[in-house]
């Protein structure tokens, strides 16, 4: 079974910024989409990425063996 690797902090920040820009662009072009499923899905994904990033910052670096 392949082992999943966690994205680095830098990768998470890049993903967060890309999603934030995408949401901003969608809402600037079509503000009526604010309550849409598309915007909800992107917002939920953004929340998950932010929570993942915050958890990674809260955990002390484990010693490498």
mmCIF file as Biopython writes it, N, C-alpha, C and O atoms, coordinates in Angstrom:
data_model
#
loop_
_atom_site.group_PDB
_atom_site.id
_atom_site.type_symbol
_atom_site.label_atom_id
_atom_site.label_alt_id
_atom_site.label_comp_id
_atom_site.label_asym_id
_atom_site.label_entity_id
_atom_site.label_seq_id
_atom_site.pdbx_PDB_ins_code
_atom_site.Cartn_x
_atom_site.Cartn_y
_atom_site.Cartn_z
_atom_site.occupancy
_atom_site.B_iso_or_equiv
_atom_site.auth_seq_id
_atom_site.auth_asym_id
_atom_site.pdbx_PDB_model_num
ATOM 1   N N  . UNK A ? 1  ? 0.851   -1.177 0.000   1.0 0.0 1  A 1 
ATOM 2   C CA . UNK A ? 1  ? 0.000   0.000  0.000   1.0 0.0 1  A 1 
ATOM 3   C C  . UNK A ? 1  ? 0.896   1.240  0.000   1.0 0.0 1  A 1 
ATOM 4   O O  . UNK A ? 1  ? 1.775   1.355  0.854   1.0 0.0 1  A 1 
ATOM 5   N N  . UNK A ? 2  ? 0.694   2.171  -0.941  1.0 0.0 2  A 1 
ATOM 6   C CA . UNK A ? 2  ? 1.541   3.360  -0.983  1.0 0.0 2  A 1 
ATOM 7   C C  . UNK A ? 2  ? 1.310   4.240  0.238   1.0 0.0 2  A 1 
ATOM 8   O O  . UNK A ? 2  ? 0.188   4.373  0.726   1.0 0.0 2  A 1 
ATOM 9   N N  . UNK A ? 3  ? 2.388   4.832  0.715   1.0 0.0 3  A 1 
ATOM 10  C CA . UNK A ? 3  ? 2.299   5.701  1.880   1.0 0.0 3  A 1 
ATOM 11  C C  . UNK A ? 3  ? 2.006   7.131  1.415   1.0 0.0 3  A 1 
ATOM 12  O O  . UNK A ? 3  ? 2.656   7.649  0.508   1.0 0.0 3  A 1 
ATOM 13  N N  . UNK A ? 4  ? 1.021   7.751  2.053   1.0 0.0 4  A 1 
ATOM 14  C CA . UNK A ? 4  ? 0.670   9.123  1.716   1.0 0.0 4  A 1 
ATOM 15  C C  . UNK A ? 4  ? 1.646   10.072 2.386   1.0 0.0 4  A 1 
ATOM 16  O O  . UNK A ? 4  ? 1.998   9.892  3.552   1.0 0.0 4  A 1 
ATOM 17  N N  . UNK A ? 5  ? 2.076   11.065 1.658   1.0 0.0 5  A 1 
ATOM 18  C CA . UNK A ? 5  ? 2.967   12.059 2.245   1.0 0.0 5  A 1 
ATOM 19  C C  . UNK A ? 5  ? 2.189   13.345 2.461   1.0 0.0 5  A 1 
ATOM 20  O O  . UNK A ? 5  ? 1.331   13.721 1.661   1.0 0.0 5  A 1 
ATOM 21  N N  . UNK A ? 6  ? 2.505   14.000 3.548   1.0 0.0 6  A 1 
ATOM 22  C CA . UNK A ? 6  ? 1.853   15.271 3.849   1.0 0.0 6  A 1 
ATOM 23  C C  . UNK A ? 6  ? 2.518   16.375 3.042   1.0 0.0 6  A 1 
ATOM 24  O O  . UNK A ? 6  ? 3.734   16.366 2.847   1.0 0.0 6  A 1 
ATOM 25  N N  . UNK A ? 7  ? 1.723   17.320 2.575   1.0 0.0 7  A 1 
ATOM 26  C CA . UNK A ? 7  ? 2.341   18.449 1.867   1.0 0.0 7  A 1 
ATOM 27  C C  . UNK A ? 7  ? 3.156   19.289 2.849   1.0 0.0 7  A 1 
ATOM 28  O O  . UNK A ? 7  ? 2.834   19.360 4.035   1.0 0.0 7  A 1 
ATOM 29  N N  . UNK A ? 8  ? 4.197   19.911 2.352   1.0 0.0 8  A 1 
ATOM 30  C CA . UNK A ? 8  ? 5.009   20.783 3.197   1.0 0.0 8  A 1 
ATOM 31  C C  . UNK A ? 8  ? 4.210   22.041 3.543   1.0 0.0 8  A 1 
ATOM 32  O O  . UNK A ? 8  ? 3.179   22.325 2.933   1.0 0.0 8  A 1 
ATOM 33  N N  . UNK A ? 9  ? 4.703   22.781 4.527   1.0 0.0 9  A 1 
ATOM 34  C CA . UNK A ? 9  ? 4.027   24.030 4.904   1.0 0.0 9  A 1 
ATOM 35  C C  . UNK A ? 9  ? 3.953   24.970 3.709   1.0 0.0 9  A 1 
ATOM 36  O O  . UNK A ? 9  ? 2.935   25.627 3.488   1.0 0.0 9  A 1 
ATOM 37  N N  . UNK A ? 10 ? 5.027   25.029 2.946   1.0 0.0 10 A 1 
ATOM 38  C CA . UNK A ? 10 ? 5.051   25.906 1.772   1.0 0.0 10 A 1 
ATOM 39  C C  . UNK A ? 10 ? 4.006   25.477 0.747   1.0 0.0 10 A 1 
ATOM 40  O O  . UNK A ? 10 ? 3.325   26.322 0.165   1.0 0.0 10 A 1 
ATOM 41  N N  . UNK A ? 11 ? 3.875   24.175 0.523   1.0 0.0 11 A 1 
ATOM 42  C CA . UNK A ? 11 ? 2.865   23.672 -0.412  1.0 0.0 11 A 1 
ATOM 43  C C  . UNK A ? 11 ? 1.456   24.001 0.077   1.0 0.0 11 A 1 
ATOM 44  O O  . UNK A ? 11 ? 0.594   24.389 -0.710  1.0 0.0 11 A 1 
ATOM 45  N N  . UNK A ? 12 ? 1.230   23.843 1.381   1.0 0.0 12 A 1 
ATOM 46  C CA . UNK A ? 12 ? -0.080  24.183 1.944   1.0 0.0 12 A 1 
ATOM 47  C C  . UNK A ? 12 ? -0.389  25.664 1.742   1.0 0.0 12 A 1 
ATOM 48  O O  . UNK A ? 12 ? -1.497  26.026 1.344   1.0 0.0 12 A 1 
ATOM 49  N N  . UNK A ? 13 ? 0.589   26.508 2.015   1.0 0.0 13 A 1 
ATOM 50  C CA . UNK A ? 13 ? 0.380   27.949 1.845   1.0 0.0 13 A 1 
ATOM 51  C C  . UNK A ? 13 ? 0.092   28.297 0.385   1.0 0.0 13 A 1 
ATOM 52  O O  . UNK A ? 13 ? -0.735  29.164 0.103   1.0 0.0 13 A 1 
ATOM 53  N N  . UNK A ? 14 ? 0.765   27.630 -0.531  1.0 0.0 14 A 1 
ATOM 54  C CA . UNK A ? 14 ? 0.514   27.870 -1.953  1.0 0.0 14 A 1 
ATOM 55  C C  . UNK A ? 14 ? -0.900  27.439 -2.337  1.0 0.0 14 A 1 
ATOM 56  O O  . UNK A ? 14 ? -1.586  28.139 -3.082  1.0 0.0 14 A 1 
ATOM 57  N N  . UNK A ? 15 ? -1.332  26.289 -1.829  1.0 0.0 15 A 1 
ATOM 58  C CA . UNK A ? 15 ? -2.686  25.810 -2.115  1.0 0.0 15 A 1 
ATOM 59  C C  . UNK A ? 15 ? -3.735  26.751 -1.520  1.0 0.0 15 A 1 
ATOM 60  O O  . UNK A ? 15 ? -4.745  27.050 -2.157  1.0 0.0 15 A 1 
ATOM 61  N N  . UNK A ? 16 ? -3.484  27.214 -0.291  1.0 0.0 16 A 1 
ATOM 62  C CA . UNK A ? 16 ? -4.406  28.143 0.369   1.0 0.0 16 A 1 
ATOM 63  C C  . UNK A ? 16 ? -4.526  29.424 -0.454  1.0 0.0 16 A 1 
ATOM 64  O O  . UNK A ? 16 ? -5.630  29.908 -0.701  1.0 0.0 16 A 1 
ATOM 65  N N  . UNK A ? 17 ? -3.397  29.965 -0.873  1.0 0.0 17 A 1 
ATOM 66  C CA . UNK A ? 17 ? -3.418  31.209 -1.646  1.0 0.0 17 A 1 
ATOM 67  C C  . UNK A ? 17 ? -4.111  31.016 -2.993  1.0 0.0 17 A 1 
ATOM 68  O O  . UNK A ? 17 ? -4.865  31.889 -3.423  1.0 0.0 17 A 1 
ATOM 69  N N  . UNK A ? 18 ? -3.872  29.903 -3.660  1.0 0.0 18 A 1 
ATOM 70  C CA . UNK A ? 18 ? -4.518  29.641 -4.954  1.0 0.0 18 A 1 
ATOM 71  C C  . UNK A ? 18 ? -6.037  29.547 -4.794  1.0 0.0 18 A 1 
ATOM 72  O O  . UNK A ? 18 ? -6.783  30.095 -5.606  1.0 0.0 18 A 1 
ATOM 73  N N  . UNK A ? 19 ? -6.489  28.856 -3.753  1.0 0.0 19 A 1 
ATOM 74  C CA . UNK A ? 19 ? -7.932  28.739 -3.519  1.0 0.0 19 A 1 
ATOM 75  C C  . UNK A ? 19 ? -8.543  30.079 -3.144  1.0 0.0 19 A 1 
ATOM 76  O O  . UNK A ? 19 ? -9.642  30.416 -3.586  1.0 0.0 19 A 1 
ATOM 77  N N  . UNK A ? 20 ? -7.829  30.837 -2.330  1.0 0.0 20 A 1 
ATOM 78  C CA . UNK A ? 20 ? -8.321  32.158 -1.938  1.0 0.0 20 A 1 
ATOM 79  C C  . UNK A ? 20 ? -8.501  33.044 -3.166  1.0 0.0 20 A 1 
ATOM 80  O O  . UNK A ? 20 ? -9.507  33.742 -3.298  1.0 0.0 20 A 1 
ATOM 81  N N  . UNK A ? 21 ? -7.519  33.008 -4.061  1.0 0.0 21 A 1 
ATOM 82  C CA . UNK A ? 21 ? -7.620  33.799 -5.295  1.0 0.0 21 A 1 
ATOM 83  C C  . UNK A ? 21 ? -8.787  33.335 -6.163  1.0 0.0 21 A 1 
ATOM 84  O O  . UNK A ? 21 ? -9.521  34.148 -6.724  1.0 0.0 21 A 1 
ATOM 85  N N  . UNK A ? 22 ? -8.945  32.012 -6.264  1.0 0.0 22 A 1 
ATOM 86  C CA . UNK A ? 22 ? -10.041 31.467 -7.074  1.0 0.0 22 A 1 
ATOM 87  C C  . UNK A ? 22 ? -11.398 31.915 -6.533  1.0 0.0 22 A 1 
ATOM 88  O O  . UNK A ? 22 ? -12.269 32.343 -7.289  1.0 0.0 22 A 1 
ATOM 89  N N  . UNK A ? 23 ? -11.563 31.812 -5.216  1.0 0.0 23 A 1 
ATOM 90  C CA . UNK A ? 23 ? -12.818 32.256 -4.595  1.0 0.0 23 A 1 
ATOM 91  C C  . UNK A ? 23 ? -13.042 33.750 -4.820  1.0 0.0 23 A 1 
ATOM 92  O O  . UNK A ? 23 ? -14.145 34.174 -5.166  1.0 0.0 23 A 1 
ATOM 93  N N  . UNK A ? 24 ? -12.007 34.529 -4.624  1.0 0.0 24 A 1 
ATOM 94  C CA . UNK A ? 24 ? -12.109 35.974 -4.803  1.0 0.0 24 A 1 
ATOM 95  C C  . UNK A ? 24 ? -12.517 36.311 -6.234  1.0 0.0 24 A 1 
ATOM 96  O O  . UNK A ? 24 ? -13.384 37.156 -6.457  1.0 0.0 24 A 1 
ATOM 97  N N  . UNK A ? 25 ? -11.892 35.650 -7.196  1.0 0.0 25 A 1 
ATOM 98  C CA . UNK A ? 25 ? -12.206 35.903 -8.605  1.0 0.0 25 A 1 
ATOM 99  C C  . UNK A ? 25 ? -13.657 35.534 -8.933  1.0 0.0 25 A 1 
ATOM 100 O O  . UNK A ? 25 ? -14.359 36.288 -9.607  1.0 0.0 25 A 1 
ATOM 101 N N  . UNK A ? 26 ? -14.092 34.381 -8.455  1.0 0.0 26 A 1 
ATOM 102 C CA . UNK A ? 26 ? -15.472 33.937 -8.701  1.0 0.0 26 A 1 
ATOM 103 C C  . UNK A ? 26 ? -16.463 34.938 -8.131  1.0 0.0 26 A 1 
ATOM 104 O O  . UNK A ? 26 ? -17.424 35.322 -8.799  1.0 0.0 26 A 1 
ATOM 105 N N  . UNK A ? 27 ? -16.224 35.358 -6.892  1.0 0.0 27 A 1 
ATOM 106 C CA . UNK A ? 27 ? -17.180 36.253 -6.233  1.0 0.0 27 A 1 
ATOM 107 C C  . UNK A ? 27 ? -17.136 37.673 -6.788  1.0 0.0 27 A 1 
ATOM 108 O O  . UNK A ? 27 ? -18.146 38.377 -6.758  1.0 0.0 27 A 1 
ATOM 109 N N  . UNK A ? 28 ? -15.987 38.101 -7.291  1.0 0.0 28 A 1 
ATOM 110 C CA . UNK A ? 28 ? -15.937 39.425 -7.914  1.0 0.0 28 A 1 
ATOM 111 C C  . UNK A ? 28 ? -16.672 39.424 -9.246  1.0 0.0 28 A 1 
ATOM 112 O O  . UNK A ? 28 ? -17.344 40.395 -9.596  1.0 0.0 28 A 1 
ATOM 113 N N  . UNK A ? 29 ? -16.539 38.324 -9.988  1.0 0.0 29 A 1 
ATOM 114 C CA . UNK A ? 29 ? -17.199 38.240 -11.292 1.0 0.0 29 A 1 
ATOM 115 C C  . UNK A ? 29 ? -18.689 37.954 -11.162 1.0 0.0 29 A 1 
ATOM 116 O O  . UNK A ? 29 ? -19.495 38.446 -11.952 1.0 0.0 29 A 1 
ATOM 117 N N  . UNK A ? 30 ? -19.050 37.154 -10.159 1.0 0.0 30 A 1 
ATOM 118 C CA . UNK A ? 30 ? -20.452 36.738 -10.001 1.0 0.0 30 A 1 
ATOM 119 C C  . UNK A ? 30 ? -20.834 36.709 -8.524  1.0 0.0 30 A 1 
ATOM 120 O O  . UNK A ? 30 ? -20.906 35.633 -7.931  1.0 0.0 30 A 1 
ATOM 121 N N  . UNK A ? 31 ? -21.082 37.873 -7.919  1.0 0.0 31 A 1 
ATOM 122 C CA . UNK A ? 31 ? -21.410 37.907 -6.491  1.0 0.0 31 A 1 
ATOM 123 C C  . UNK A ? 31 ? -22.661 37.106 -6.138  1.0 0.0 31 A 1 
ATOM 124 O O  . UNK A ? 31 ? -22.834 36.697 -4.990  1.0 0.0 31 A 1 
ATOM 125 N N  . UNK A ? 32 ? -23.528 36.885 -7.117  1.0 0.0 32 A 1 
ATOM 126 C CA . UNK A ? 32 ? -24.745 36.107 -6.853  1.0 0.0 32 A 1 
ATOM 127 C C  . UNK A ? 32 ? -24.437 34.642 -6.533  1.0 0.0 32 A 1 
ATOM 128 O O  . UNK A ? 32 ? -25.317 33.917 -6.070  1.0 0.0 32 A 1 
ATOM 129 N N  . UNK A ? 33 ? -23.211 34.202 -6.772  1.0 0.0 33 A 1 
ATOM 130 C CA . UNK A ? 33 ? -22.828 32.817 -6.468  1.0 0.0 33 A 1 
ATOM 131 C C  . UNK A ? 33 ? -22.449 32.623 -4.997  1.0 0.0 33 A 1 
ATOM 132 O O  . UNK A ? 33 ? -22.054 31.527 -4.598  1.0 0.0 33 A 1 
ATOM 133 N N  . UNK A ? 34 ? -22.565 33.672 -4.199  1.0 0.0 34 A 1 
ATOM 134 C CA . UNK A ? 34 ? -22.135 33.599 -2.799  1.0 0.0 34 A 1 
ATOM 135 C C  . UNK A ? 34 ? -22.705 32.402 -2.054  1.0 0.0 34 A 1 
ATOM 136 O O  . UNK A ? 34 ? -21.976 31.778 -1.283  1.0 0.0 34 A 1 
ATOM 137 N N  . UNK A ? 35 ? -23.949 32.058 -2.240  1.0 0.0 35 A 1 
ATOM 138 C CA . UNK A ? 35 ? -24.543 30.923 -1.532  1.0 0.0 35 A 1 
ATOM 139 C C  . UNK A ? 35 ? -24.557 29.634 -2.333  1.0 0.0 35 A 1 
ATOM 140 O O  . UNK A ? 35 ? -25.238 28.680 -1.955  1.0 0.0 35 A 1 
ATOM 141 N N  . UNK A ? 36 ? -23.820 29.589 -3.424  1.0 0.0 36 A 1 
ATOM 142 C CA . UNK A ? 36 ? -23.872 28.429 -4.322  1.0 0.0 36 A 1 
ATOM 143 C C  . UNK A ? 36 ? -23.069 27.246 -3.791  1.0 0.0 36 A 1 
ATOM 144 O O  . UNK A ? 36 ? -22.211 27.394 -2.921  1.0 0.0 36 A 1 
ATOM 145 N N  . UNK A ? 37 ? -23.367 26.082 -4.330  1.0 0.0 37 A 1 
ATOM 146 C CA . UNK A ? 37 ? -22.640 24.869 -3.943  1.0 0.0 37 A 1 
ATOM 147 C C  . UNK A ? 37 ? -21.172 24.958 -4.340  1.0 0.0 37 A 1 
ATOM 148 O O  . UNK A ? 37 ? -20.305 24.468 -3.616  1.0 0.0 37 A 1 
ATOM 149 N N  . UNK A ? 38 ? -20.885 25.575 -5.479  1.0 0.0 38 A 1 
ATOM 150 C CA . UNK A ? 38 ? -19.501 25.716 -5.933  1.0 0.0 38 A 1 
ATOM 151 C C  . UNK A ? 38 ? -18.679 26.520 -4.928  1.0 0.0 38 A 1 
ATOM 152 O O  . UNK A ? 38 ? -17.580 26.115 -4.549  1.0 0.0 38 A 1 
ATOM 153 N N  . UNK A ? 39 ? -19.213 27.652 -4.503  1.0 0.0 39 A 1 
ATOM 154 C CA . UNK A ? 39 ? -18.503 28.503 -3.547  1.0 0.0 39 A 1 
ATOM 155 C C  . UNK A ? 39 ? -18.411 27.806 -2.192  1.0 0.0 39 A 1 
ATOM 156 O O  . UNK A ? 39 ? -17.385 27.895 -1.519  1.0 0.0 39 A 1 
ATOM 157 N N  . UNK A ? 40 ? -19.468 27.120 -1.793  1.0 0.0 40 A 1 
ATOM 158 C CA . UNK A ? 40 ? -19.441 26.378 -0.529  1.0 0.0 40 A 1 
ATOM 159 C C  . UNK A ? 40 ? -18.349 25.307 -0.566  1.0 0.0 40 A 1 
ATOM 160 O O  . UNK A ? 40 ? -17.610 25.140 0.405   1.0 0.0 40 A 1 
ATOM 161 N N  . UNK A ? 41 ? -18.247 24.586 -1.679  1.0 0.0 41 A 1 
ATOM 162 C CA . UNK A ? 41 ? -17.238 23.528 -1.801  1.0 0.0 41 A 1 
ATOM 163 C C  . UNK A ? 41 ? -15.825 24.109 -1.737  1.0 0.0 41 A 1 
ATOM 164 O O  . UNK A ? 41 ? -14.955 23.561 -1.060  1.0 0.0 41 A 1 
ATOM 165 N N  . UNK A ? 42 ? -15.601 25.210 -2.437  1.0 0.0 42 A 1 
ATOM 166 C CA . UNK A ? 42 ? -14.279 25.841 -2.398  1.0 0.0 42 A 1 
ATOM 167 C C  . UNK A ? 42 ? -13.967 26.382 -1.007  1.0 0.0 42 A 1 
ATOM 168 O O  . UNK A ? 42 ? -12.840 26.255 -0.528  1.0 0.0 42 A 1 
ATOM 169 N N  . UNK A ? 43 ? -14.961 26.984 -0.358  1.0 0.0 43 A 1 
ATOM 170 C CA . UNK A ? 43 ? -14.767 27.508 0.996   1.0 0.0 43 A 1 
ATOM 171 C C  . UNK A ? 43 ? -14.458 26.388 1.978   1.0 0.0 43 A 1 
ATOM 172 O O  . UNK A ? 43 ? -13.610 26.538 2.858   1.0 0.0 43 A 1 
ATOM 173 N N  . UNK A ? 44 ? -15.145 25.273 1.823   1.0 0.0 44 A 1 
ATOM 174 C CA . UNK A ? 44 ? -14.900 24.123 2.700   1.0 0.0 44 A 1 
ATOM 175 C C  . UNK A ? 44 ? -13.491 23.590 2.504   1.0 0.0 44 A 1 
ATOM 176 O O  . UNK A ? 44 ? -12.805 23.267 3.474   1.0 0.0 44 A 1 
ATOM 177 N N  . UNK A ? 45 ? -13.059 23.496 1.258   1.0 0.0 45 A 1 
ATOM 178 C CA . UNK A ? 45 ? -11.695 23.031 0.968   1.0 0.0 45 A 1 
ATOM 179 C C  . UNK A ? 45 ? -10.674 24.000 1.557   1.0 0.0 45 A 1 
ATOM 180 O O  . UNK A ? 45 ? -9.658  23.577 2.109   1.0 0.0 45 A 1 
ATOM 181 N N  . UNK A ? 46 ? -10.940 25.284 1.443   1.0 0.0 46 A 1 
ATOM 182 C CA . UNK A ? 46 ? -10.048 26.290 2.011   1.0 0.0 46 A 1 
ATOM 183 C C  . UNK A ? 46 ? -9.978  26.150 3.530   1.0 0.0 46 A 1 
ATOM 184 O O  . UNK A ? 46 ? -8.894  26.232 4.108   1.0 0.0 46 A 1 
ATOM 185 N N  . UNK A ? 47 ? -11.115 25.941 4.177   1.0 0.0 47 A 1 
ATOM 186 C CA . UNK A ? 47 ? -11.144 25.726 5.630   1.0 0.0 47 A 1 
ATOM 187 C C  . UNK A ? 47 ? -10.296 24.525 6.027   1.0 0.0 47 A 1 
ATOM 188 O O  . UNK A ? 47 ? -9.553  24.579 7.007   1.0 0.0 47 A 1 
ATOM 189 N N  . UNK A ? 48 ? -10.407 23.443 5.266   1.0 0.0 48 A 1 
ATOM 190 C CA . UNK A ? 48 ? -9.643  22.224 5.563   1.0 0.0 48 A 1 
ATOM 191 C C  . UNK A ? 48 ? -8.146  22.487 5.423   1.0 0.0 48 A 1 
ATOM 192 O O  . UNK A ? 48 ? -7.358  22.064 6.268   1.0 0.0 48 A 1 
ATOM 193 N N  . UNK A ? 49 ? -7.757  23.178 4.367   1.0 0.0 49 A 1 
ATOM 194 C CA . UNK A ? 49 ? -6.337  23.487 4.167   1.0 0.0 49 A 1 
ATOM 195 C C  . UNK A ? 49 ? -5.799  24.375 5.285   1.0 0.0 49 A 1 
ATOM 196 O O  . UNK A ? 49 ? -4.691  24.159 5.776   1.0 0.0 49 A 1 
ATOM 197 N N  . UNK A ? 50 ? -6.582  25.371 5.684   1.0 0.0 50 A 1 
ATOM 198 C CA . UNK A ? 50 ? -6.147  26.261 6.767   1.0 0.0 50 A 1 
ATOM 199 C C  . UNK A ? 50 ? -6.014  25.483 8.068   1.0 0.0 50 A 1 
ATOM 200 O O  . UNK A ? 50 ? -5.040  25.664 8.799   1.0 0.0 50 A 1 
ATOM 201 N N  . UNK A ? 51 ? -6.981  24.619 8.367   1.0 0.0 51 A 1 
ATOM 202 C CA . UNK A ? 51 ? -6.914  23.810 9.592   1.0 0.0 51 A 1 
ATOM 203 C C  . UNK A ? 51 ? -5.708  22.877 9.557   1.0 0.0 51 A 1 
ATOM 204 O O  . UNK A ? 51 ? -5.032  22.695 10.569  1.0 0.0 51 A 1 
ATOM 205 N N  . UNK A ? 52 ? -5.440  22.290 8.404   1.0 0.0 52 A 1 
ATOM 206 C CA . UNK A ? 52 ? -4.276  21.407 8.261   1.0 0.0 52 A 1 
ATOM 207 C C  . UNK A ? 52 ? -2.993  22.184 8.502   1.0 0.0 52 A 1 
ATOM 208 O O  . UNK A ? 52 ? -2.091  21.704 9.189   1.0 0.0 52 A 1 
ATOM 209 N N  . UNK A ? 53 ? -2.909  23.375 7.942   1.0 0.0 53 A 1 
ATOM 210 C CA . UNK A ? 53 ? -1.730  24.214 8.132   1.0 0.0 53 A 1 
ATOM 211 C C  . UNK A ? 53 ? -1.560  24.588 9.605   1.0 0.0 53 A 1 
ATOM 212 O O  . UNK A ? 53 ? -0.456  24.514 10.144  1.0 0.0 53 A 1 
ATOM 213 N N  . UNK A ? 54 ? -2.649  24.988 10.250  1.0 0.0 54 A 1 
ATOM 214 C CA . UNK A ? 54 ? -2.573  25.382 11.657  1.0 0.0 54 A 1 
ATOM 215 C C  . UNK A ? 54 ? -2.170  24.206 12.545  1.0 0.0 54 A 1 
ATOM 216 O O  . UNK A ? 54 ? -1.397  24.375 13.488  1.0 0.0 54 A 1 
ATOM 217 N N  . UNK A ? 55 ? -2.692  23.017 12.245  1.0 0.0 55 A 1 
ATOM 218 C CA . UNK A ? 55 ? -2.286  21.829 13.010  1.0 0.0 55 A 1 
ATOM 219 C C  . UNK A ? 55 ? -0.795  21.553 12.825  1.0 0.0 55 A 1 
ATOM 220 O O  . UNK A ? 55 ? -0.106  21.188 13.777  1.0 0.0 55 A 1 
ATOM 221 N N  . UNK A ? 56 ? -0.304  21.725 11.613  1.0 0.0 56 A 1 
ATOM 222 C CA . UNK A ? 56 ? 1.119   21.469 11.368  1.0 0.0 56 A 1 
ATOM 223 C C  . UNK A ? 56 ? 1.984   22.465 12.134  1.0 0.0 56 A 1 
ATOM 224 O O  . UNK A ? 56 ? 3.078   22.117 12.580  1.0 0.0 56 A 1 
ATOM 225 N N  . UNK A ? 57 ? 1.511   23.691 12.292  1.0 0.0 57 A 1 
ATOM 226 C CA . UNK A ? 57 ? 2.264   24.691 13.052  1.0 0.0 57 A 1 
ATOM 227 C C  . UNK A ? 57 ? 2.212   24.424 14.552  1.0 0.0 57 A 1 
ATOM 228 O O  . UNK A ? 57 ? 3.138   24.785 15.279  1.0 0.0 57 A 1 
ATOM 229 N N  . UNK A ? 58 ? 1.136   23.796 15.017  1.0 0.0 58 A 1 
ATOM 230 C CA . UNK A ? 58 ? 0.966   23.548 16.450  1.0 0.0 58 A 1 
ATOM 231 C C  . UNK A ? 58 ? 1.756   22.333 16.925  1.0 0.0 58 A 1 
ATOM 232 O O  . UNK A ? 58 ? 2.088   22.235 18.107  1.0 0.0 58 A 1 
ATOM 233 N N  . UNK A ? 59 ? 2.059   21.416 16.022  1.0 0.0 59 A 1 
ATOM 234 C CA . UNK A ? 59 ? 2.773   20.201 16.410  1.0 0.0 59 A 1 
ATOM 235 C C  . UNK A ? 59 ? 4.273   20.470 16.413  1.0 0.0 59 A 1 
ATOM 236 O O  . UNK A ? 59 ? 4.822   21.016 15.457  1.0 0.0 59 A 1 
ATOM 237 N N  . UNK A ? 60 ? 4.926   20.076 17.509  1.0 0.0 60 A 1 
ATOM 238 C CA . UNK A ? 60 ? 6.384   20.220 17.517  1.0 0.0 60 A 1 
ATOM 239 C C  . UNK A ? 60 ? 6.982   19.269 16.481  1.0 0.0 60 A 1 
ATOM 240 O O  . UNK A ? 60 ? 6.436   18.200 16.210  1.0 0.0 60 A 1 
ATOM 241 N N  . UNK A ? 61 ? 8.092   19.672 15.920  1.0 0.0 61 A 1 
ATOM 242 C CA . UNK A ? 61 ? 8.754   18.801 14.948  1.0 0.0 61 A 1 
ATOM 243 C C  . UNK A ? 61 ? 9.197   17.525 15.634  1.0 0.0 61 A 1 
ATOM 244 O O  . UNK A ? 61 ? 9.883   17.557 16.656  1.0 0.0 61 A 1 
ATOM 245 N N  . UNK A ? 62 ? 8.800   16.413 15.065  1.0 0.0 62 A 1 
ATOM 246 C CA . UNK A ? 62 ? 9.199   15.136 15.650  1.0 0.0 62 A 1 
ATOM 247 C C  . UNK A ? 62 ? 10.648  14.865 15.274  1.0 0.0 62 A 1 
ATOM 248 O O  . UNK A ? 62 ? 11.090  15.217 14.180  1.0 0.0 62 A 1 
ATOM 249 N N  . UNK A ? 63 ? 11.387  14.238 16.186  1.0 0.0 63 A 1 
ATOM 250 C CA . UNK A ? 63 ? 12.794  13.955 15.878  1.0 0.0 63 A 1 
ATOM 251 C C  . UNK A ? 63 ? 12.896  12.987 14.704  1.0 0.0 63 A 1 
ATOM 252 O O  . UNK A ? 63 ? 12.129  12.029 14.603  1.0 0.0 63 A 1 
ATOM 253 N N  . UNK A ? 64 ? 13.849  13.248 13.824  1.0 0.0 64 A 1 
ATOM 254 C CA . UNK A ? 64 ? 14.043  12.374 12.672  1.0 0.0 64 A 1 
ATOM 255 C C  . UNK A ? 64 ? 14.979  11.246 13.051  1.0 0.0 64 A 1 
ATOM 256 O O  . UNK A ? 64 ? 15.981  11.443 13.739  1.0 0.0 64 A 1 
ATOM 257 N N  . UNK A ? 65 ? 14.629  10.068 12.589  1.0 0.0 65 A 1 
ATOM 258 C CA . UNK A ? 65 ? 15.453  8.895  12.908  1.0 0.0 65 A 1 
ATOM 259 C C  . UNK A ? 65 ? 16.280  8.505  11.719  1.0 0.0 65 A 1 
ATOM 260 O O  . UNK A ? 65 ? 17.041  7.540  11.786  1.0 0.0 65 A 1 
#
